[in-house]
Each structure stands twice: as structure tokens, then as C-alpha cells.
Amino acid sequence: MFNLSDSLRSLLIVSWRRADYHAHELVGSLRLGLTLCRPFLKRAECAVLRARLVRLEMLTRRLLVLMVLEQPLPERVVRSSRQGGAPTRKPARPARRPLFTRPVFRLSDPCPRPGAARPQPPRRAAALRPRMLYLDQPLPPPEPGEYPPRPDDLIPAQTLVRRAVALRDVYADPARHIARMTRRLAHDLRAPEPAPILAEDLPPVVRSPRQDTHERAAILELHDIALKAVAHADTS
């Protein structure tokens, strides 16, 4: 159980409402249909969307952790396996998988892989034919891989779109995700080797001075407090 002061509780409420507004505004700007599908976006739009998602996802996880740890964690329920002559039931038919599945918000920060480097641009493919056939003919158009990357290029963006939809669902149904985070914390904090739920270092896009000064200060403060709350969580 982590006691929140009045000022910290006010900061948590204001940050939640601001993140709620930004999450809904972000999904609304994508102009998704009923299928919540947007396969491609411009390269520049994907860069902006990825940066906003990283900031909002980091903030949302820390808000959920602080709201959960304000109350004692529930006790772990140990299920005993039943033995004896239990009547065997006919296995039920597997349910049909829906055509369009809703994404689920990730509760833990992604772990950076050690030694991971930025992906290098693909090398120019070897030409299968000479670029110049005859001296009196113009050069053929370049191959698709030979174009330099431009901000208005269309690139796959469905993964980012699904992350944005999952983030919006947290604020549309907070009770469900608070319960998910409660179960996750109760399980991981009592494990022999607890998995890190919150990363100790925030990514550079969160600490960037280009971000709004008040929002950056709020997420940095909530980040430090959330780490202390997890370290001193009551798991008895």
C-alpha cells in the first residue's frame, strides 16, 4: 500500500484526464472506420504517431501502477487440482475467432535488447539488367529500392494503429485495465525473480526538450514515484 499525498493525487488525476483527452484525440485523428484498420500512413505521420504513443503509453502504465498500489494487493489464490472420479465432459467446440480482434494494451514497458542497433536501410538490390541498353535510348526508371526515403512515402502502420486503439481502450474502460494491472503486480511482485514492469530509464523521446515543459515534468515526477511505489509495494 502506497500513500498518496493530496498534491500527488491531484497530479495523478490531472495527468489521467490529459492523457485521456490525448488518447481519444490521437485515435480520432487517424479517421478509422468500423474495422479500426489503417494499413498505411506517410513516413512522417508514422514518426509523429510513434513518438506520441511512446510518451502516452509510458505515462499510462505509471498511472495504472500508482492507482493499483494505493490499495493492498490481493492475496494469491492457489488452485488445487481435483482428483477422483470426476465426470468427463465432452470437449467443447473451439470458439470461432472473430475476424477483427481488438488489441490489448501492454502492461509492462518493452525491454530494450542489449546491443540492439538501429535498423540499417536496405541495401540497393543488384540490378538484373543493365541500366543502359543503347546509347540512343533514355535510362530506365530506377528500381523501387533505389528511391531515397521521403517523408510522404506510404509505409505499413497497422501495428502503430492497433497500439493507439489499445491505448484509447484503457481510458474508455479503466476498471478493466486497473484489474489487469492488479493481477499482474500481485503475480510478478510475489515471484522469486520478479519481472520488471516499469523500465528505470525513460526513452529519449519522453525526456526530449521539444515536449511540453509541464507534461515532461509531470511524467518524470510520476515515473520516479512509481518506481519507489513498486520497490516498496506490500506483497504480504
C-alpha positions as CSV (number, residue, x, y, z in Angstrom):
1,M,0.0,0.0,0.0
2,F,1.4,3.4,-1.1
3,N,0.0,6.5,0.5
4,L,-0.6,9.3,-2.0
5,S,-0.4,12.9,-0.8
6,D,-3.0,15.4,-1.8
7,S,-0.7,17.1,-4.3
8,L,0.3,13.8,-5.8
9,R,-3.3,12.6,-6.1
10,S,-4.2,15.9,-7.8
11,L,-1.2,15.4,-10.2
12,L,-2.4,11.9,-10.9
13,I,-6.0,13.0,-11.7
14,V,-4.9,15.8,-13.9
15,S,-2.4,13.6,-15.8
16,W,-5.1,10.9,-16.3
17,R,-7.5,13.4,-17.7
18,R,-4.9,14.9,-20.1
19,A,-3.8,11.5,-21.2
20,D,-7.5,10.5,-21.7
21,Y,-8.0,13.5,-24.0
22,H,-4.8,12.9,-26.0
23,A,-5.5,9.2,-26.4
24,H,-9.0,9.8,-27.8
25,E,-7.8,12.8,-30.0
26,L,-5.0,10.6,-31.3
27,V,-7.3,7.8,-32.5
28,G,-9.8,10.3,-33.8
29,S,-7.1,12.0,-36.0
30,L,-6.4,8.6,-37.7
31,R,-10.0,8.6,-39.1
32,L,-10.5,4.8,-38.6
33,G,-13.6,3.0,-39.8
34,L,-15.6,0.3,-38.1
35,T,-12.8,-2.2,-38.7
36,L,-10.3,0.0,-36.9
37,C,-7.9,-0.6,-39.8
38,R,-5.5,1.9,-41.4
39,P,-2.8,-0.2,-43.2
40,F,-0.6,2.6,-44.4
41,L,0.4,6.1,-43.3
42,K,3.0,8.6,-44.5
43,R,6.5,8.1,-43.1
44,A,6.4,11.5,-41.3
45,E,3.0,10.7,-39.8
46,C,4.3,7.4,-38.5
47,A,7.2,9.1,-36.9
48,V,4.9,11.5,-35.1
49,L,2.4,8.8,-34.1
50,R,5.2,6.5,-32.7
51,A,6.6,9.4,-30.6
52,R,3.2,10.3,-29.2
53,L,2.4,6.6,-28.5
54,V,5.7,6.1,-26.5
55,R,5.0,9.1,-24.3
56,L,1.3,8.3,-23.6
57,E,2.0,4.5,-23.1
58,M,4.8,5.3,-20.6
59,L,2.6,7.7,-18.7
60,T,-0.5,5.4,-18.7
61,R,1.5,2.4,-17.2
62,R,2.7,4.6,-14.4
63,L,-0.7,6.0,-13.7
64,L,-2.1,2.5,-13.5
65,V,0.6,1.3,-11.2
66,L,0.1,4.2,-8.8
67,M,-3.7,3.7,-8.7
68,V,-3.3,0.0,-8.0
69,L,-0.7,0.3,-5.3
70,E,-2.8,2.8,-3.4
71,Q,-4.7,-0.2,-2.1
72,P,-3.2,-3.5,-0.7
73,L,-2.6,-6.1,-3.4
74,P,-5.0,-9.1,-3.2
75,E,-3.7,-12.5,-2.0
76,R,-2.7,-15.1,-4.4
77,V,-5.3,-17.8,-4.9
78,V,-3.7,-21.3,-5.1
79,R,-5.9,-23.6,-7.1
80,S,-5.8,-27.3,-6.0
81,S,-6.1,-29.9,-8.7
82,R,-9.1,-32.1,-8.2
83,Q,-8.5,-35.9,-8.0
84,G,-11.0,-38.7,-8.1
85,G,-13.8,-39.8,-10.4
86,A,-14.9,-36.5,-11.8
87,P,-17.2,-37.0,-14.7
88,T,-15.5,-36.5,-18.0
89,R,-17.2,-33.9,-20.2
90,K,-17.2,-33.8,-23.9
91,P,-14.7,-31.2,-25.1
92,A,-16.5,-28.1,-26.3
93,R,-16.0,-26.9,-29.8
94,P,-13.4,-24.3,-30.2
95,A,-15.0,-20.9,-30.5
96,R,-14.6,-19.2,-33.8
97,R,-12.0,-16.5,-33.8
98,P,-13.5,-13.1,-34.7
99,L,-12.4,-11.6,-38.0
100,F,-11.4,-8.3,-36.4
101,T,-9.8,-8.7,-32.9
102,R,-9.3,-5.7,-30.6
103,P,-5.8,-5.1,-29.5
104,V,-4.8,-5.3,-25.8
105,F,-2.8,-2.7,-24.0
106,R,0.6,-3.9,-22.9
107,L,1.1,-3.5,-19.2
108,S,4.9,-3.6,-19.0
109,D,7.5,-1.4,-20.6
110,P,9.3,-3.1,-23.6
111,C,12.7,-4.3,-22.6
112,P,15.5,-2.9,-24.8
113,R,17.6,-5.7,-26.3
114,P,21.3,-5.4,-25.2
115,G,23.4,-4.3,-28.1
116,A,20.5,-3.6,-30.3
117,A,21.3,-1.1,-33.0
118,R,19.1,1.0,-35.2
119,P,18.0,-0.9,-38.3
120,Q,20.0,-0.1,-41.3
121,P,18.3,0.9,-44.5
122,P,18.1,-2.0,-47.0
123,R,21.0,-2.1,-49.5
124,R,20.3,-1.4,-53.1
125,A,19.4,-4.6,-54.8
126,A,21.6,-5.8,-57.6
127,A,20.3,-4.8,-61.0
128,L,19.0,-7.7,-63.0
129,R,19.5,-5.9,-66.3
130,P,21.9,-3.1,-67.4
131,R,20.7,0.4,-66.8
132,M,21.6,1.4,-70.3
133,L,20.7,-0.8,-73.3
134,Y,21.6,1.5,-76.1
135,L,23.3,4.8,-76.3
136,D,20.4,6.5,-78.1
137,Q,17.8,5.3,-75.5
138,P,16.9,7.1,-72.2
139,L,17.7,5.5,-68.9
140,P,15.1,3.2,-67.5
141,P,13.3,4.3,-64.3
142,P,15.0,3.4,-61.0
143,E,14.1,0.3,-59.1
144,P,11.8,0.7,-56.1
145,G,14.6,0.1,-53.6
146,E,16.7,2.8,-55.2
147,Y,14.4,5.6,-54.2
148,P,15.7,7.6,-51.2
149,P,13.2,7.6,-48.3
150,R,10.9,10.6,-48.4
151,P,8.5,11.9,-45.7
152,D,5.5,11.4,-47.9
153,D,6.2,7.7,-48.6
154,L,3.5,5.3,-47.6
155,I,4.7,2.7,-45.1
156,P,2.9,-0.1,-43.1
157,A,1.3,1.4,-40.0
158,Q,-1.2,-1.1,-38.8
159,T,0.9,-2.0,-35.7
160,L,1.0,1.6,-34.6
161,V,-2.7,2.0,-35.2
162,R,-3.5,-1.1,-33.1
163,R,-1.4,0.4,-30.3
164,A,-3.3,3.6,-30.5
165,V,-6.6,1.8,-30.3
166,A,-5.4,-0.3,-27.3
167,L,-4.3,2.9,-25.5
168,R,-7.7,4.5,-26.1
169,D,-9.5,1.4,-24.7
170,V,-7.6,1.9,-21.4
171,Y,-9.3,5.3,-20.8
172,A,-12.7,4.0,-22.3
173,D,-12.8,1.1,-19.7
174,P,-10.3,1.9,-16.9
175,A,-11.8,-0.6,-14.4
176,R,-10.9,-3.5,-16.6
177,H,-7.3,-2.4,-17.1
178,I,-6.8,-1.5,-13.4
179,A,-7.9,-5.1,-12.6
180,R,-5.4,-6.4,-15.2
181,M,-2.6,-4.4,-13.6
182,T,-3.6,-5.5,-10.1
183,R,-3.3,-9.2,-11.1
184,R,-0.1,-8.5,-12.9
185,L,1.5,-6.7,-10.0
186,A,0.2,-9.3,-7.5
187,H,1.7,-12.1,-9.6
188,D,5.1,-10.5,-10.5
189,L,6.0,-8.9,-7.2
190,R,5.5,-12.2,-5.4
191,A,7.5,-14.2,-7.9
192,P,11.0,-15.4,-6.9
193,E,12.5,-13.3,-9.8
194,P,10.1,-10.5,-10.4
195,A,9.9,-9.3,-14.0
196,P,10.5,-5.6,-14.4
197,I,7.2,-3.9,-15.1
198,L,8.5,-0.4,-15.4
199,A,11.8,0.5,-17.0
200,E,14.2,2.5,-14.9
201,D,15.3,4.7,-17.8
202,L,12.8,6.6,-19.9
203,P,13.4,6.7,-23.7
204,P,14.9,9.9,-25.1
205,V,11.6,10.8,-26.8
206,V,10.0,11.2,-23.3
207,R,12.8,13.4,-22.0
208,S,13.0,15.5,-25.1
209,P,13.0,19.2,-24.5
210,R,10.7,19.5,-27.5
211,Q,7.9,18.1,-25.4
212,D,5.7,20.5,-23.4
213,T,7.5,21.6,-20.3
214,H,4.7,20.8,-17.9
215,E,3.9,17.4,-19.4
216,R,7.6,16.4,-19.3
217,A,7.9,17.5,-15.7
218,A,4.7,15.6,-14.8
219,I,5.8,12.3,-16.4
220,L,9.3,12.5,-14.8
221,E,7.8,13.0,-11.4
222,L,5.2,10.2,-11.8
223,H,8.0,8.0,-13.1
224,D,10.2,8.4,-10.0
225,I,7.2,8.0,-7.7
226,A,6.0,4.9,-9.5
227,L,9.5,3.2,-9.2
228,K,9.5,3.9,-5.5
229,A,6.0,2.6,-5.1
230,V,6.9,-0.7,-6.9
231,A,10.1,-1.1,-4.8
232,H,8.2,-0.7,-1.5
233,A,5.0,-2.5,-2.5
234,D,3.3,-4.5,0.2
235,T,3.3,-8.1,-1.0
236,S,2.4,-9.8,2.3
